[in-house]
């Protein structure tokens, strides 16, 4: 998978967020450098060989110290080409150290950039806004956004407007319920041509819910630091095992017909994820393909192949470990699994849930869950595979009776 060779861009940019530079050198610095180098190298191989811009959507620093900001600036200076515009916004983490006012002063001094920007790049409008008071947008910010959107829409009514802020817009992409803010919604919904980029949640960009269309288009921008997901029923909480293996970015292209292609990329394995999000008429709500209504209507569900196995291993006095083969999904991925422990009479003793680990480009073929703290007795396990749109497999994996 790679760039669509039939798509002829006149614009290309990359988007990252939640990089979290620390005072000391850490893996996040290596990943940010790799992200820029990779975007450069991928671009150089194409007929349109430019990387026009890099947009960083907040939390590039862990606590906004001078050391962290200078280190990030150093990464940009050493790796970006002169032709590539770098645009940064700030949010809560940049304010954690000495507060918002001090962060704004350091930002202006180090990056020589306003916190809120409106640029026109190759004829396309880019609007980026920095949060205030943590991850909020006060009345002054809202007025600035409304004014700049009006200017952009009047200048180019049939072009997408690329819009950037750190927190998700509430009730849009995956992660936006817990990690979203709603102050900009009344302004944004008047402009369906907006393609909005946001972070904050650390949710994976290859989650199919990381693109959302309703009043406008929204995209999550992932993280170069660690994964966190927006579900609270999982066996291990919201941060999954291997959470530190997170380095994802978006590369975005637009063509002369104002069509847009969005390519999610995994920096851990140096691979494009195996799909492209396509937006041909950003300003036309009726053309939206990535709506919840359309996607929840799917009749396709994950399924376990006939040779899929569920194995009970490491049986002890008070429990055992369940090892099982992953299910298959003909579209997208398997999202997670519901694991139900029942006694010999079929009464539910315990329920839990685990992710399929779809957020790793190299997904494991099998998963393991330990069920312990059980009383003596006879039990069996059922496992259902789930998609992302309430599409559950019809036939579960089921174990034999286990005696403790």
C-alpha atoms as a printed R data frame, in Angstrom:
    type eleno elety resid chain resno       x       y       z
1   ATOM     1    CA   UNK     A     1   0.000   0.000   0.000
2   ATOM     2    CA   UNK     A     2   1.173   3.523  -0.660
3   ATOM     3    CA   UNK     A     3   0.156   6.716  -2.382
4   ATOM     4    CA   UNK     A     4  -2.609   6.398  -4.966
5   ATOM     5    CA   UNK     A     5  -0.685   6.536  -8.249
6   ATOM     6    CA   UNK     A     6  -3.827   7.637 -10.104
7   ATOM     7    CA   UNK     A     7  -4.189  10.651  -7.838
8   ATOM     8    CA   UNK     A     8  -2.200  13.703  -8.968
9   ATOM     9    CA   UNK     A     9  -1.647  15.973  -5.950
10  ATOM    10    CA   UNK     A    10  -0.917  19.672  -5.983
11  ATOM    11    CA   UNK     A    11  -0.534  19.698  -2.186
12  ATOM    12    CA   UNK     A    12   0.939  17.311   0.366
13  ATOM    13    CA   UNK     A    13   1.300  17.737   4.134
14  ATOM    14    CA   UNK     A    14   1.834  15.603   7.206
15  ATOM    15    CA   UNK     A    15   0.097  15.788  10.589
16  ATOM    16    CA   UNK     A    16   1.262  14.547  13.998
17  ATOM    17    CA   UNK     A    17   0.215  15.230  17.567
18  ATOM    18    CA   UNK     A    18   0.946  14.181  21.140
19  ATOM    19    CA   UNK     A    19   4.672  13.756  20.590
20  ATOM    20    CA   UNK     A    20   5.584  14.534  24.212
21  ATOM    21    CA   UNK     A    21   9.222  15.605  24.149
22  ATOM    22    CA   UNK     A    22  10.878  15.317  27.559
23  ATOM    23    CA   UNK     A    23  13.841  17.230  28.998
24  ATOM    24    CA   UNK     A    24  16.044  14.183  28.505
25  ATOM    25    CA   UNK     A    25  16.446  12.436  25.158
26  ATOM    26    CA   UNK     A    26  13.702   9.841  24.689
27  ATOM    27    CA   UNK     A    27  12.254   7.628  21.992
28  ATOM    28    CA   UNK     A    28   9.731  10.342  21.091
29  ATOM    29    CA   UNK     A    29  12.543  12.488  19.684
30  ATOM    30    CA   UNK     A    30  13.712   9.621  17.512
31  ATOM    31    CA   UNK     A    31  10.178   9.022  16.288
32  ATOM    32    CA   UNK     A    32   9.594  12.671  15.405
33  ATOM    33    CA   UNK     A    33  12.823  12.775  13.442
34  ATOM    34    CA   UNK     A    34  11.848   9.538  11.699
35  ATOM    35    CA   UNK     A    35   8.398  10.926  10.878
36  ATOM    36    CA   UNK     A    36   9.858  13.921   9.042
37  ATOM    37    CA   UNK     A    37  12.528  11.869   7.274
38  ATOM    38    CA   UNK     A    38   9.939   9.301   6.199
39  ATOM    39    CA   UNK     A    39   7.531  11.914   4.853
40  ATOM    40    CA   UNK     A    40  10.415  13.510   2.948
41  ATOM    41    CA   UNK     A    41  11.553  10.212   1.472
42  ATOM    42    CA   UNK     A    42   8.062   9.113   0.485
43  ATOM    43    CA   UNK     A    43   7.430  12.463  -1.174
44  ATOM    44    CA   UNK     A    44  10.713  12.450  -3.092
45  ATOM    45    CA   UNK     A    45   9.712   9.237  -4.855
46  ATOM    46    CA   UNK     A    46   6.546  10.763  -6.304
47  ATOM    47    CA   UNK     A    47   5.967  12.833  -9.430
48  ATOM    48    CA   UNK     A    48   4.799  15.613  -7.124
49  ATOM    49    CA   UNK     A    49   7.810  15.407  -4.840
50  ATOM    50    CA   UNK     A    50   7.178  18.196  -2.319
51  ATOM    51    CA   UNK     A    51   6.187  18.026   1.322
52  ATOM    52    CA   UNK     A    52   4.474  21.393   1.608
53  ATOM    53    CA   UNK     A    53   3.775  21.503   5.320
54  ATOM    54    CA   UNK     A    54   4.068  19.830   8.691
55  ATOM    55    CA   UNK     A    55   1.234  20.470  11.158
56  ATOM    56    CA   UNK     A    56   1.791  19.567  14.812
57  ATOM    57    CA   UNK     A    57  -1.510  19.515  16.667
58  ATOM    58    CA   UNK     A    58  -0.488  20.177  20.262
59  ATOM    59    CA   UNK     A    59   1.284  18.392  23.111
60  ATOM    60    CA   UNK     A    60   4.581  18.316  21.253
61  ATOM    61    CA   UNK     A    61   6.173  18.858  24.688
62  ATOM    62    CA   UNK     A    62   5.409  17.018  27.923
63  ATOM    63    CA   UNK     A    63   5.558  20.068  30.200
64  ATOM    64    CA   UNK     A    64   6.534  22.943  27.933
65  ATOM    65    CA   UNK     A    65   9.982  23.585  29.369
66  ATOM    66    CA   UNK     A    66  12.489  25.633  27.425
67  ATOM    67    CA   UNK     A    67  14.615  22.483  27.029
68  ATOM    68    CA   UNK     A    68  11.731  20.586  25.435
69  ATOM    69    CA   UNK     A    69  10.771  23.406  23.079
70  ATOM    70    CA   UNK     A    70  14.369  23.973  22.003
71  ATOM    71    CA   UNK     A    71  14.801  20.252  21.382
72  ATOM    72    CA   UNK     A    72  11.687  20.177  19.218
73  ATOM    73    CA   UNK     A    73  12.873  23.220  17.271
74  ATOM    74    CA   UNK     A    74  16.213  21.501  16.763
75  ATOM    75    CA   UNK     A    75  14.450  18.455  15.296
76  ATOM    76    CA   UNK     A    76  12.540  20.662  12.868
77  ATOM    77    CA   UNK     A    77  15.637  22.622  11.848
78  ATOM    78    CA   UNK     A    78  17.719  19.519  11.205
79  ATOM    79    CA   UNK     A    79  15.130  17.490   9.311
80  ATOM    80    CA   UNK     A    80  12.651  19.735   7.499
81  ATOM    81    CA   UNK     A    81  13.458  21.031   4.044
82  ATOM    82    CA   UNK     A    82  13.408  24.773   3.494
83  ATOM    83    CA   UNK     A    83  10.308  24.430   1.290
84  ATOM    84    CA   UNK     A    84   8.247  22.795   4.080
85  ATOM    85    CA   UNK     A    85   6.187  25.064   6.325
86  ATOM    86    CA   UNK     A    86   6.138  24.002   9.980
87  ATOM    87    CA   UNK     A    87   3.073  25.000  11.987
88  ATOM    88    CA   UNK     A    88   2.645  24.175  15.676
89  ATOM    89    CA   UNK     A    89  -0.172  24.674  18.133
90  ATOM    90    CA   UNK     A    90  -0.153  24.253  21.895
91  ATOM    91    CA   UNK     A    91  -2.440  22.766  24.529
92  ATOM    92    CA   UNK     A    92  -2.488  21.596  28.123
93  ATOM    93    CA   UNK     A    93   0.880  19.836  28.234
94  ATOM    94    CA   UNK     A    94   2.800  22.855  26.991
95  ATOM    95    CA   UNK     A    95   1.246  24.757  29.907
96  ATOM    96    CA   UNK     A    96   2.062  22.190  32.617
97  ATOM    97    CA   UNK     A    97   5.422  23.661  33.565
98  ATOM    98    CA   UNK     A    98   5.322  27.425  34.116
99  ATOM    99    CA   UNK     A    99   1.777  28.074  32.961
100 ATOM   100    CA   UNK     A   100   0.111  29.384  29.829
101 ATOM   101    CA   UNK     A   101   1.567  32.903  29.735
102 ATOM   102    CA   UNK     A   102   5.151  31.667  30.072
103 ATOM   103    CA   UNK     A   103   4.557  28.966  27.458
104 ATOM   104    CA   UNK     A   104   3.247  31.531  24.974
105 ATOM   105    CA   UNK     A   105   6.344  33.706  25.519
106 ATOM   106    CA   UNK     A   106   8.740  30.800  24.982
107 ATOM   107    CA   UNK     A   107   6.752  29.612  21.956
108 ATOM   108    CA   UNK     A   108   6.979  33.021  20.272
109 ATOM   109    CA   UNK     A   109  10.687  33.366  21.045
110 ATOM   110    CA   UNK     A   110  11.721  29.842  19.982
111 ATOM   111    CA   UNK     A   111   9.452  29.172  17.024
112 ATOM   112    CA   UNK     A   112   8.868  32.761  15.820
113 ATOM   113    CA   UNK     A   113   5.234  31.889  15.161
114 ATOM   114    CA   UNK     A   114   1.846  33.082  16.349
115 ATOM   115    CA   UNK     A   115  -0.144  30.530  18.390
116 ATOM   116    CA   UNK     A   116  -3.137  30.947  16.048
117 ATOM   117    CA   UNK     A   117  -2.465  30.956  12.309
118 ATOM   118    CA   UNK     A   118  -4.312  31.220   9.014
119 ATOM   119    CA   UNK     A   119  -2.184  30.313   6.030
120 ATOM   120    CA   UNK     A   120  -2.912  29.774   2.366
121 ATOM   121    CA   UNK     A   121  -0.745  26.979   0.964
122 ATOM   122    CA   UNK     A   122  -0.995  26.195  -2.749
123 ATOM   123    CA   UNK     A   123  -4.420  27.815  -2.810
124 ATOM   124    CA   UNK     A   124  -5.807  25.868   0.179
125 ATOM   125    CA   UNK     A   125  -6.687  27.511   3.501
126 ATOM   126    CA   UNK     A   126  -5.089  26.144   6.695
127 ATOM   127    CA   UNK     A   127  -6.384  27.393  10.055
128 ATOM   128    CA   UNK     A   128  -4.731  26.323  13.316
129 ATOM   129    CA   UNK     A   129  -5.813  27.434  16.781
130 ATOM   130    CA   UNK     A   130  -4.064  27.004  20.131
131 ATOM   131    CA   UNK     A   131  -6.053  26.175  23.255
132 ATOM   132    CA   UNK     A   132  -6.351  28.386  26.283
133 ATOM   133    CA   UNK     A   133  -6.999  27.435  29.910
134 ATOM   134    CA   UNK     A   134  -5.810  23.888  29.281
135 ATOM   135    CA   UNK     A   135  -7.759  22.518  26.326
136 ATOM   136    CA   UNK     A   136 -10.505  25.117  25.982
137 ATOM   137    CA   UNK     A   137 -11.454  27.847  23.515
138 ATOM   138    CA   UNK     A   138 -12.666  31.041  25.168
139 ATOM   139    CA   UNK     A   139 -14.874  33.691  23.568
140 ATOM   140    CA   UNK     A   140 -11.902  35.468  21.999
141 ATOM   141    CA   UNK     A   141 -10.707  32.244  20.379
142 ATOM   142    CA   UNK     A   142 -14.198  31.452  19.131
143 ATOM   143    CA   UNK     A   143 -14.508  34.889  17.546
144 ATOM   144    CA   UNK     A   144 -11.115  34.548  15.877
145 ATOM   145    CA   UNK     A   145 -12.069  31.131  14.464
146 ATOM   146    CA   UNK     A   146 -15.404  32.453  13.150
147 ATOM   147    CA   UNK     A   147 -13.711  35.383  11.423
148 ATOM   148    CA   UNK     A   148 -10.995  33.270   9.782
149 ATOM   149    CA   UNK     A   149 -13.450  30.622   8.600
150 ATOM   150    CA   UNK     A   150 -15.624  33.279   7.023
151 ATOM   151    CA   UNK     A   151 -12.603  34.651   5.144
152 ATOM   152    CA   UNK     A   152 -11.537  31.198   3.957
153 ATOM   153    CA   UNK     A   153 -15.003  30.145   2.796
154 ATOM   154    CA   UNK     A   154 -15.572  33.396   0.924
155 ATOM   155    CA   UNK     A   155 -12.208  33.135  -0.833
156 ATOM   156    CA   UNK     A   156 -12.528  29.472  -1.865
157 ATOM   157    CA   UNK     A   157 -16.088  28.138  -1.358
158 ATOM   158    CA   UNK     A   158 -15.471  24.865  -3.212
159 ATOM   159    CA   UNK     A   159 -12.190  23.983  -1.557
160 ATOM   160    CA   UNK     A   160 -11.659  22.066   1.664
161 ATOM   161    CA   UNK     A   161 -10.578  24.125   4.660
162 ATOM   162    CA   UNK     A   162  -7.945  22.297   6.694
163 ATOM   163    CA   UNK     A   163  -8.542  23.092  10.372
164 ATOM   164    CA   UNK     A   164  -6.344  22.063  13.327
165 ATOM   165    CA   UNK     A   165  -6.754  22.125  17.119
166 ATOM   166    CA   UNK     A   166  -5.542  19.839  19.890
167 ATOM   167    CA   UNK     A   167  -8.642  18.346  21.564
168 ATOM   168    CA   UNK     A   168 -11.121  16.433  19.465
169 ATOM   169    CA   UNK     A   169 -14.444  18.053  18.706
170 ATOM   170    CA   UNK     A   170 -16.887  16.328  21.047
171 ATOM   171    CA   UNK     A   171 -18.819  13.368  19.627
172 ATOM   172    CA   UNK     A   172 -16.876  13.089  16.392
173 ATOM   173    CA   UNK     A   173 -13.882  10.735  16.115
174 ATOM   174    CA   UNK     A   174 -13.034   7.846  18.414
175 ATOM   175    CA   UNK     A   175 -11.778   9.271  21.706
176 ATOM   176    CA   UNK     A   176 -13.836  12.444  21.472
177 ATOM   177    CA   UNK     A   177 -16.321  11.676  24.236
178 ATOM   178    CA   UNK     A   178 -13.755  11.591  27.030
179 ATOM   179    CA   UNK     A   179 -11.113  13.733  25.286
180 ATOM   180    CA   UNK     A   180 -13.295  16.190  23.385
181 ATOM   181    CA   UNK     A   181 -14.290  19.838  23.748
182 ATOM   182    CA   UNK     A   182 -17.491  21.382  22.371
183 ATOM   183    CA   UNK     A   183 -16.861  25.164  22.421
184 ATOM   184    CA   UNK     A   184 -16.170  25.401  18.670
185 ATOM   185    CA   UNK     A   185 -19.075  23.262  17.482
186 ATOM   186    CA   UNK     A   186 -21.578  26.122  16.868
187 ATOM   187    CA   UNK     A   187 -19.027  27.794  14.608
188 ATOM   188    CA   UNK     A   188 -17.656  24.761  12.777
189 ATOM   189    CA   UNK     A   189 -20.995  23.241  11.766
190 ATOM   190    CA   UNK     A   190 -21.616  26.137   9.371
191 ATOM   191    CA   UNK     A   191 -18.706  25.003   7.214
192 ATOM   192    CA   UNK     A   192 -19.095  21.448   5.871
193 ATOM   193    CA   UNK     A   193 -15.900  21.910   3.820
194 ATOM   194    CA   UNK     A   194 -13.831  21.776   7.011
195 ATOM   195    CA   UNK     A   195 -11.480  18.825   7.334
196 ATOM   196    CA   UNK     A   196 -10.601  18.907  11.018
197 ATOM   197    CA   UNK     A   197  -7.494  17.375  12.613
198 ATOM   198    CA   UNK     A   198  -7.211  16.804  16.361
199 ATOM   199    CA   UNK     A   199  -5.341  14.768  18.961
200 ATOM   200    CA   UNK     A   200  -5.376  14.668  22.768
201 ATOM   201    CA   UNK     A   201  -6.795  11.147  23.172
202 ATOM   202    CA   UNK     A   202  -3.796   9.137  21.904
203 ATOM   203    CA   UNK     A   203  -6.313   6.953  20.082
204 ATOM   204    CA   UNK     A   204  -4.930   5.012  17.105
205 ATOM   205    CA   UNK     A   205  -5.367   6.567  13.667
206 ATOM   206    CA   UNK     A   206  -6.043   3.208  12.020
207 ATOM   207    CA   UNK     A   207  -9.210   2.784  14.066
208 ATOM   208    CA   UNK     A   208 -11.964   3.175  11.434
209 ATOM   209    CA   UNK     A   209 -13.755   5.505  13.854
210 ATOM   210    CA   UNK     A   210 -10.801   7.911  13.624
211 ATOM   211    CA   UNK     A   211 -12.530   9.463  10.646
212 ATOM   212    CA   UNK     A   212 -16.001  10.913  11.185
213 ATOM   213    CA   UNK     A   213 -18.382  12.850   8.982
214 ATOM   214    CA   UNK     A   214 -21.579  14.585   9.942
215 ATOM   215    CA   UNK     A   215 -21.610  18.388   9.772
216 ATOM   216    CA   UNK     A   216 -17.994  18.342   8.540
217 ATOM   217    CA   UNK     A   217 -15.101  15.868   8.386
218 ATOM   218    CA   UNK     A   218 -13.024  15.055  11.467
219 ATOM   219    CA   UNK     A   219  -9.829  13.036  11.829
220 ATOM   220    CA   UNK     A   220  -7.850  11.855  14.833
221 ATOM   221    CA   UNK     A   221  -4.101  12.334  14.584
222 ATOM   222    CA   UNK     A   222  -2.815   9.624  16.946
223 ATOM   223    CA   UNK     A   223   0.418   9.871  18.901
224 ATOM   224    CA   UNK     A   224   4.160   9.307  18.746
225 ATOM   225    CA   UNK     A   225   4.317   8.412  22.445
226 ATOM   226    CA   UNK     A   226   1.830   5.855  23.826
227 ATOM   227    CA   UNK     A   227  -1.638   4.548  23.026
228 ATOM   228    CA   UNK     A   228  -4.703   5.149  25.123
229 ATOM   229    CA   UNK     A   229  -8.137   4.004  24.032
230 ATOM   230    CA   UNK     A   230 -11.576   5.274  24.916
231 ATOM   231    CA   UNK     A   231 -13.221   2.194  26.389
232 ATOM   232    CA   UNK     A   232 -13.330   1.328  30.055
233 ATOM   233    CA   UNK     A   233 -14.418  -2.311  30.065
234 ATOM   234    CA   UNK     A   234 -11.094  -3.853  29.168
235 ATOM   235    CA   UNK     A   235  -9.217  -6.435  31.213
236 ATOM   236    CA   UNK     A   236  -6.239  -4.088  31.651
237 ATOM   237    CA   UNK     A   237  -7.833  -0.600  31.581
238 ATOM   238    CA   UNK     A   238  -7.644   2.062  28.871
239 ATOM   239    CA   UNK     A   239  -3.891   1.761  28.180
240 ATOM   240    CA   UNK     A   240  -3.265  -1.614  26.556
241 ATOM   241    CA   UNK     A   241  -0.210  -3.862  26.847
242 ATOM   242    CA   UNK     A   242   2.486  -2.610  24.504
243 ATOM   243    CA   UNK     A   243   1.043   0.910  24.652
244 ATOM   244    CA   UNK     A   244   4.534   2.372  24.171
245 ATOM   245    CA   UNK     A   245   4.766   0.899  20.643
246 ATOM   246    CA   UNK     A   246   2.909   3.887  19.228
247 ATOM   247    CA   UNK     A   247   4.173   6.064  16.400
248 ATOM   248    CA   UNK     A   248   1.593   7.018  13.786
249 ATOM   249    CA   UNK     A   249   1.123   9.959  11.441
250 ATOM   250    CA   UNK     A   250  -1.184  11.129   8.672
251 ATOM   251    CA   UNK     A   251  -0.037  12.171   5.225
252 ATOM   252    CA   UNK     A   252  -2.630  14.200   3.331
253 ATOM   253    CA   UNK     A   253  -2.823  15.055  -0.371
254 ATOM   254    CA   UNK     A   254  -5.174  17.294  -2.347
255 ATOM   255    CA   UNK     A   255  -5.455  17.642  -6.121
256 ATOM   256    CA   UNK     A   256  -6.463  20.373  -8.542
257 ATOM   257    CA   UNK     A   257 -10.075  19.197  -8.399
258 ATOM   258    CA   UNK     A   258 -10.089  19.800  -4.624
259 ATOM   259    CA   UNK     A   259 -10.281  16.103  -3.844
260 ATOM   260    CA   UNK     A   260  -8.444  14.846  -0.763
261 ATOM   261    CA   UNK     A   261  -6.683  11.581   0.077
262 ATOM   262    CA   UNK     A   262  -5.607  10.735   3.640
263 ATOM   263    CA   UNK     A   263  -2.989   8.065   4.274
264 ATOM   264    CA   UNK     A   264  -2.488   6.723   7.830
265 ATOM   265    CA   UNK     A   265   1.114   5.589   8.332
266 ATOM   266    CA   UNK     A   266   2.795   3.399  10.960
267 ATOM   267    CA   UNK     A   267   6.333   4.516  11.809
268 ATOM   268    CA   UNK     A   268   7.084   1.496  14.003
269 ATOM   269    CA   UNK     A   269   7.021  -0.842  10.999
270 ATOM   270    CA   UNK     A   270   7.483   1.736   8.193
271 ATOM   271    CA   UNK     A   271   4.193   0.847   6.535
272 ATOM   272    CA   UNK     A   272   1.105   2.589   5.251
273 ATOM   273    CA   UNK     A   273  -1.979   1.082   6.844
274 ATOM   274    CA   UNK     A   274  -3.928  -0.889   4.211
275 ATOM   275    CA   UNK     A   275  -6.589   1.682   3.347
276 ATOM   276    CA   UNK     A   276  -6.963   5.263   2.120
277 ATOM   277    CA   UNK     A   277  -9.658   7.704   3.230
278 ATOM   278    CA   UNK     A   278 -11.115   9.520   0.227
279 ATOM   279    CA   UNK     A   279 -12.994  12.814   0.296
280 ATOM   280    CA   UNK     A   280 -14.019  14.032  -3.130
281 ATOM   281    CA   UNK     A   281 -16.484  16.808  -2.238
282 ATOM   282    CA   UNK     A   282 -15.658  18.061   1.235
283 ATOM   283    CA   UNK     A   283 -18.311  20.806   1.054
284 ATOM   284    CA   UNK     A   284 -21.168  18.412   0.154
285 ATOM   285    CA   UNK     A   285 -22.656  16.748   3.246
286 ATOM   286    CA   UNK     A   286 -24.744  14.454   1.052
287 ATOM   287    CA   UNK     A   287 -21.544  12.961  -0.371
288 ATOM   288    CA   UNK     A   288 -20.160  11.922   3.020
289 ATOM   289    CA   UNK     A   289 -19.250   8.228   3.174
290 ATOM   290    CA   UNK     A   290 -17.812   8.014   6.698
291 ATOM   291    CA   UNK     A   291 -21.001   8.673   8.632
292 ATOM   292    CA   UNK     A   292 -22.093   6.610  11.599
293 ATOM   293    CA   UNK     A   293 -25.448   5.924   9.971
294 ATOM   294    CA   UNK     A   294 -23.864   4.328   6.920
295 ATOM   295    CA   UNK     A   295 -21.230   2.435   8.841
296 ATOM   296    CA   UNK     A   296 -23.467   1.055  11.569
297 ATOM   297    CA   UNK     A   297 -25.652  -0.341   8.780
298 ATOM   298    CA   UNK     A   298 -23.012  -2.912   7.850
299 ATOM   299    CA   UNK     A   299 -24.144  -6.522   7.775
300 ATOM   300    CA   UNK     A   300 -20.601  -7.862   7.774
301 ATOM   301    CA   UNK     A   301 -19.368  -9.218  11.092
302 ATOM   302    CA   UNK     A   302 -16.135 -10.814  12.249
303 ATOM   303    CA   UNK     A   303 -16.020 -14.596  12.315
304 ATOM   304    CA   UNK     A   304 -13.821 -17.374  13.608
305 ATOM   305    CA   UNK     A   305 -12.425 -19.645  10.942
306 ATOM   306    CA   UNK     A   306 -13.328 -23.330  11.189
307 ATOM   307    CA   UNK     A   307  -9.823 -24.173  12.370
308 ATOM   308    CA   UNK     A   308  -9.714 -21.445  15.054
309 ATOM   309    CA   UNK     A   309  -8.831 -22.825  18.469
310 ATOM   310    CA   UNK     A   310  -9.456 -21.889  22.077
311 ATOM   311    CA   UNK     A   311  -6.891 -23.443  24.407
312 ATOM   312    CA   UNK     A   312  -6.955 -23.627  28.201
313 ATOM   313    CA   UNK     A   313  -3.429 -23.525  29.592
314 ATOM   314    CA   UNK     A   314  -1.647 -23.064  32.908
315 ATOM   315    CA   UNK     A   315  -4.513 -24.465  35.002
316 ATOM   316    CA   UNK     A   316  -4.098 -23.742  38.744
317 ATOM   317    CA   UNK     A   317  -6.209 -24.208  41.857
318 ATOM   318    CA   UNK     A   318  -7.982 -20.865  41.449
319 ATOM   319    CA   UNK     A   319  -7.913 -20.220  37.715
320 ATOM   320    CA   UNK     A   320  -6.410 -20.716  34.285
321 ATOM   321    CA   UNK     A   321  -5.255 -18.891  31.149
322 ATOM   322    CA   UNK     A   322  -7.266 -18.694  27.941
323 ATOM   323    CA   UNK     A   323  -5.241 -18.713  24.709
324 ATOM   324    CA   UNK     A   324  -7.218 -18.235  21.490
325 ATOM   325    CA   UNK     A   325  -6.791 -17.614  17.771
326 ATOM   326    CA   UNK     A   326  -7.883 -14.239  16.452
327 ATOM   327    CA   UNK     A   327 -11.063 -13.960  14.440
328 ATOM   328    CA   UNK     A   328 -11.201 -12.713  10.848
329 ATOM   329    CA   UNK     A   329 -12.811  -9.557   9.496
330 ATOM   330    CA   UNK     A   330 -13.374  -9.200   5.757
331 ATOM   331    CA   UNK     A   331 -13.675  -5.426   6.202
332 ATOM   332    CA   UNK     A   332 -11.561  -3.291   8.538
333 ATOM   333    CA   UNK     A   333 -10.415  -5.182  11.650
334 ATOM   334    CA   UNK     A   334 -11.722  -7.044  14.653
335 ATOM   335    CA   UNK     A   335 -12.094  -4.453  17.411
336 ATOM   336    CA   UNK     A   336 -12.296  -6.545  20.566
337 ATOM   337    CA   UNK     A   337 -13.487  -9.752  22.194
338 ATOM   338    CA   UNK     A   338 -16.060 -10.387  24.899
339 ATOM   339    CA   UNK     A   339 -14.932 -13.260  27.112
340 ATOM   340    CA   UNK     A   340 -17.571 -14.919  29.281
341 ATOM   341    CA   UNK     A   341 -16.876 -17.472  31.992
342 ATOM   342    CA   UNK     A   342 -19.824 -19.713  32.868
343 ATOM   343    CA   UNK     A   343 -20.298 -22.526  35.343
344 ATOM   344    CA   UNK     A   344 -21.360 -25.971  34.227
345 ATOM   345    CA   UNK     A   345 -25.035 -24.943  34.492
346 ATOM   346    CA   UNK     A   346 -24.495 -22.075  32.055
347 ATOM   347    CA   UNK     A   347 -24.695 -19.317  34.676
348 ATOM   348    CA   UNK     A   348 -22.367 -16.383  34.028
349 ATOM   349    CA   UNK     A   349 -19.596 -16.205  36.633
350 ATOM   350    CA   UNK     A   350 -17.480 -13.475  35.072
351 ATOM   351    CA   UNK     A   351 -17.261 -11.305  31.957
352 ATOM   352    CA   UNK     A   352 -14.338  -9.346  30.603
353 ATOM   353    CA   UNK     A   353 -13.131  -7.828  27.351
354 ATOM   354    CA   UNK     A   354  -9.816  -7.407  25.507
355 ATOM   355    CA   UNK     A   355  -8.819  -5.535  22.358
356 ATOM   356    CA   UNK     A   356  -7.685  -7.407  19.290
357 ATOM   357    CA   UNK     A   357  -4.575  -5.184  19.261
358 ATOM   358    CA   UNK     A   358  -5.646  -3.887  15.856
359 ATOM   359    CA   UNK     A   359  -3.724  -0.671  16.578
360 ATOM   360    CA   UNK     A   360  -0.455  -2.532  15.914
361 ATOM   361    CA   UNK     A   361   0.316  -2.883  12.227
362 ATOM   362    CA   UNK     A   362   1.644  -6.356  13.031
363 ATOM   363    CA   UNK     A   363  -1.269  -7.823  14.968
364 ATOM   364    CA   UNK     A   364  -0.623 -11.006  16.985
365 ATOM   365    CA   UNK     A   365  -2.222 -14.184  15.666
366 ATOM   366    CA   UNK     A   366  -3.308 -15.285  19.153
367 ATOM   367    CA   UNK     A   367  -4.334 -13.546  22.376
368 ATOM   368    CA   UNK     A   368  -4.158 -14.564  26.041
369 ATOM   369    CA   UNK     A   369  -6.253 -13.739  29.090
370 ATOM   370    CA   UNK     A   370  -5.825 -15.093  32.618
371 ATOM   371    CA   UNK     A   371  -8.930 -15.751  34.717
372 ATOM   372    CA   UNK     A   372  -8.038 -16.285  38.366
373 ATOM   373    CA   UNK     A   373  -9.492 -15.876  41.836
374 ATOM   374    CA   UNK     A   374 -12.071 -18.593  41.069
375 ATOM   375    CA   UNK     A   375 -13.685 -21.037  43.451
376 ATOM   376    CA   UNK     A   376 -13.438 -24.777  42.940
377 ATOM   377    CA   UNK     A   377 -15.938 -26.004  40.397
378 ATOM   378    CA   UNK     A   378 -16.578 -26.676  36.733
379 ATOM   379    CA   UNK     A   379 -16.423 -23.903  34.143
380 ATOM   380    CA   UNK     A   380 -16.340 -23.193  30.442
381 ATOM   381    CA   UNK     A   381 -15.457 -20.118  28.368
382 ATOM   382    CA   UNK     A   382 -17.187 -18.442  25.412
383 ATOM   383    CA   UNK     A   383 -15.526 -15.794  23.259
384 ATOM   384    CA   UNK     A   384 -17.345 -13.472  20.849
385 ATOM   385    CA   UNK     A   385 -15.494 -11.271  18.332
386 ATOM   386    CA   UNK     A   386 -16.757  -7.725  17.739
387 ATOM   387    CA   UNK     A   387 -16.352  -5.228  14.930
388 ATOM   388    CA   UNK     A   388 -16.492  -1.458  15.395
389 ATOM   389    CA   UNK     A   389 -20.160  -0.950  14.505
390 ATOM   390    CA   UNK     A   390 -21.977  -3.272  16.918
391 ATOM   391    CA   UNK     A   391 -21.403  -6.107  14.458
392 ATOM   392    CA   UNK     A   392 -20.780  -9.178  16.572
393 ATOM   393    CA   UNK     A   393 -19.831 -12.649  15.341
394 ATOM   394    CA   UNK     A   394 -22.672 -15.147  15.248
395 ATOM   395    CA   UNK     A   395 -20.780 -18.193  16.486
396 ATOM   396    CA   UNK     A   396 -18.388 -17.933  19.446
397 ATOM   397    CA   UNK     A   397 -15.389 -20.005  20.326
398 ATOM   398    CA   UNK     A   398 -16.266 -22.304  23.228
399 ATOM   399    CA   UNK     A   399 -14.031 -24.363  25.489
400 ATOM   400    CA   UNK     A   400 -14.586 -27.770  27.001
401 ATOM   401    CA   UNK     A   401 -15.467 -28.017  30.686
402 ATOM   402    CA   UNK     A   402 -12.569 -27.059  32.983
403 ATOM   403    CA   UNK     A   403 -12.444 -28.562  36.480
404 ATOM   404    CA   UNK     A   404 -10.719 -26.671  39.286
